[in-house]
Amino acid sequence: MPTSAFRPTRPLPYGRQNITEADVAAVTAALHADYLTQGPAVSKFEDQFAAYVGAQYAVAVSNGTAALHLCALTLNVQPGQRVITTPLTFAASANCVRYCGGEVHFADIDPTTGLIDLHKVRALLEAHPPGHFTGLIPVDFAGLAVNLEEARQLANEFGLWIIEDSCHAPGGFFIDSKGQEQRCGNGRFADLAIFSFHPVKHIATGEGGMITTNDEQLFHRLLHLRTHGITRDPADLVREPDGGWYMEMQELGYNYRLPDLNCALGLSQLARADEGLARRRQLATRYDAAFAQTPGVTILAPGRPGHAYHLYVITVPDRKGLYDFLKTRQIFTQVHYIPIHRMPYYEELGWRAGAFPLVEEYYAHCLSIPLFPTLTDEEQDYVVACIEEFVVR
Ligand SMILES: *Cc1c(COP(=O)(O)O)cnc(C)c1O
């Protein structure tokens, strides 16, 4: 056991939500209000979230996966179209292309950051005739922002759209070529960006998601597809209304709306987002300092400006050993991620082990250790002590 006397009084997962009395009060107020769904909290949450990331438009949706699906629909992904993403992400980043019948292709990661390697994306694009690929879905993995200015140059050169999967990075940013901070999801470089409000993410609404964009046309299409492809807007109608009830279903959409209750919680959580982000960064700095001296522990992408730290990832020689050991100490780590191309579903589509050696090597050793705003210094020191106990023995 670690030498210090401190023992945590609760299990320590890799991530968890932070619900306060203010959150409870906000949801209670929404329950007492006139609408359980599609009330005033929805557009308020959208407006405040858009302002938070610096985008013009935001569309609240039922979860991050629905956000990705709506983006793929809005960008008209068609059967047979080819889209490039990273193998190091949650399956939904790729699945949204499959929902529309498109083909998913991958480019390997930069092992020092865990992000898709844009040089490899370029090589892939150059190896095929123009028009071979139609889109790019980069992921701000673990909270580190992809350099979307570079991705945009590439996309412009090869005629691609970009969906930024920013589920890990609300509040994160990269520094552009002019030295300016570019916030994840600000819509400057990507056509569309998506976020998730699953409880392990920075902002929790139970289930929930958001799409941000600066493109007014895409914004209107998203609103339409979010609610069955139905419109009541007089400006959009293709026929003469025959009464006050009149509305038109103009294309095949879905019910991907986010209820008022969840938006009320989201608003309350968003008000504390900067606080939570600051604590995540503080904890990451403490881990960086602790592991700088630990032989056998390598930190993924330490000390990067703008990192939003959804995850704190270390790599170790005996990952399974450490995972199992920490579990006996009530520390519940996780692996992010099993590379998508190694999933049985994607192997059935023709992908094989060895196709992306850098992400496969990363996967063999990575571990996401506890990182969430309510993790105390004492709990974190205990995590560090347990990891050191395992790796030095
Ligand atoms: C969480 C997550 C999603 C999906 O979000 P849900 O709200 O769980 O549907 C998509 N992409 C990434 C990178 C995620 O982390």
The ligand as a MOL file (V3000), in Angstrom:
LIG
                    3D

  0  0  0     0  0            999 V3000
M  V30 BEGIN CTAB
M  V30 COUNTS 15 15 0 0 0
M  V30 BEGIN ATOM
M  V30 1 C -18.7040 10.5080 -26.2380 0
M  V30 2 C -18.2150 10.5790 -27.6220 0
M  V30 3 C -19.0770 10.4890 -28.7350 0
M  V30 4 C -20.5360 10.1300 -28.6320 0
M  V30 5 O -21.2640 10.8720 -27.7580 0
M  V30 6 P -22.6160 10.2580 -27.1130 0
M  V30 7 O -23.2280 11.4660 -26.4710 0
M  V30 8 O -22.1750 9.2340 -26.1060 0
M  V30 9 O -23.4350 9.6910 -28.1900 0
M  V30 10 C -18.5470 10.6700 -29.9910 0
M  V30 11 N -17.2400 10.9010 -30.1770 0
M  V30 12 C -16.3760 10.9690 -29.1460 0
M  V30 13 C -14.9350 11.2380 -29.4180 0
M  V30 14 C -16.8300 10.7950 -27.8340 0
M  V30 15 O -15.9630 10.8310 -26.8250 0
M  V30 END ATOM
M  V30 BEGIN BOND
M  V30 1 1 1 2
M  V30 2 1 2 3
M  V30 3 2 2 14
M  V30 4 1 3 4
M  V30 5 2 3 10
M  V30 6 1 4 5
M  V30 7 1 5 6
M  V30 8 2 6 7
M  V30 9 1 6 8
M  V30 10 1 6 9
M  V30 11 1 10 11
M  V30 12 2 11 12
M  V30 13 1 12 13
M  V30 14 1 12 14
M  V30 15 1 14 15
M  V30 END BOND
M  V30 END CTAB
M  END
